[in-house]
């Protein structure tokens, strides 16, 4: 039985340097820790504004992750594709930005 490919996923891969991986993973781990903290706050019946403040911190951490990943993507994948004459990379980038800006 053949497995179905997710229509939202790409077959493309991106080789990242150890530094890129560590920077991205560090940001994700920070957000993960904040989310665990929010779970604890809910379990402990914390005051709503305190929880909302922590949710804002998670949102900022994920936005920071997105900025870092997008910068890496622009410097490598998009730039390489444009240099190779693959102008559809611009359309792909615009679509991604539109999703991020909703």
C-alpha positions in Angstrom: 0.0 0.0 0.0 1.5 3.4 -1.0 1.6 6.1 1.5 -0.1 9.4 0.6 2.1 12.5 0.6 0.9 15.5 2.6 -0.3 18.1 0.1 1.2 20.9 2.3 4.7 19.3 2.5 7.5 19.6 0.1 9.8 16.9 -1.2 12.7 19.4 -0.9 15.2 19.3 1.9 17.4 22.0 3.3 20.9 21.1 4.6 21.5 23.4 7.7 24.8 24.1 9.4 25.2 23.0 13.0 25.0 26.6 14.0 21.7 27.1 12.1 20.2 24.0 13.7 21.2 24.9 17.2 19.9 28.5 16.9 16.5 27.3 15.6 16.3 24.4 18.1 17.2 26.8 21.0 14.3 29.1 20.1 11.9 26.2 19.8 13.0 24.7 23.1 12.4 28.1 24.8 8.9 28.2 23.4 8.3 24.6 24.5 9.4 25.4 28.0 7.1 28.4 28.1 4.2 26.3 26.9 4.9 23.7 29.7 4.8 26.7 32.1 1.4 27.7 30.8 0.1 24.2 31.3 1.3 24.3 34.9 -0.3 27.7 35.4 -3.6 26.3 34.2 -3.3 23.2 36.4 -2.6 25.6 39.4 -5.5 27.9 38.6 -3.3 30.9 37.9 -4.9 34.3 37.3 -5.9 34.8 33.7 -3.9 37.9 32.9 -0.8 36.1 34.2 -1.4 33.2 31.8 -2.1 35.7 28.9 1.2 37.3 29.6 2.9 34.0 29.2 1.0 33.2 26.0 2.3 36.5 24.6 5.8 35.5 25.5 5.3 32.2 23.6 3.9 34.1 20.6 7.0 36.3 20.7 9.3 33.3 20.9 7.6 31.6 17.9 7.7 34.9 15.9 11.4 35.1 16.7 11.8 31.5 15.5 9.9 32.4 12.3 12.2 35.4 11.6 15.3 33.3 12.1 14.1 30.5 9.8 12.8 33.0 7.2 16.2 34.8 7.1 18.0 31.5 6.6 15.5 30.5 3.9 16.0 33.9 2.1 19.8 33.8 2.3 20.0 30.2 0.9 17.0 28.6 -0.7 15.4 31.6 -2.3 18.7 33.3 -3.3 20.0 30.0 -4.8 16.8 29.4 -6.7 16.7 32.9 -8.1 20.3 32.6 -9.2 19.4 29.3 -10.9 16.6 31.1 -12.8 13.8 29.6 -10.8 11.7 32.7 -10.4 8.8 30.6 -8.9 10.8 30.7 -5.6 9.5 34.3 -5.3 5.9 33.2 -5.6 6.5 30.5 -3.0 8.1 33.0 -0.7 5.2 35.4 -1.1 2.7 32.6 -0.3 4.6 31.7 2.9 4.7 35.3 4.0 1.0 35.7 3.4 0.4 32.7 5.7 2.6 34.1 8.4 0.9 37.5 8.2 -2.6 36.3 8.7 
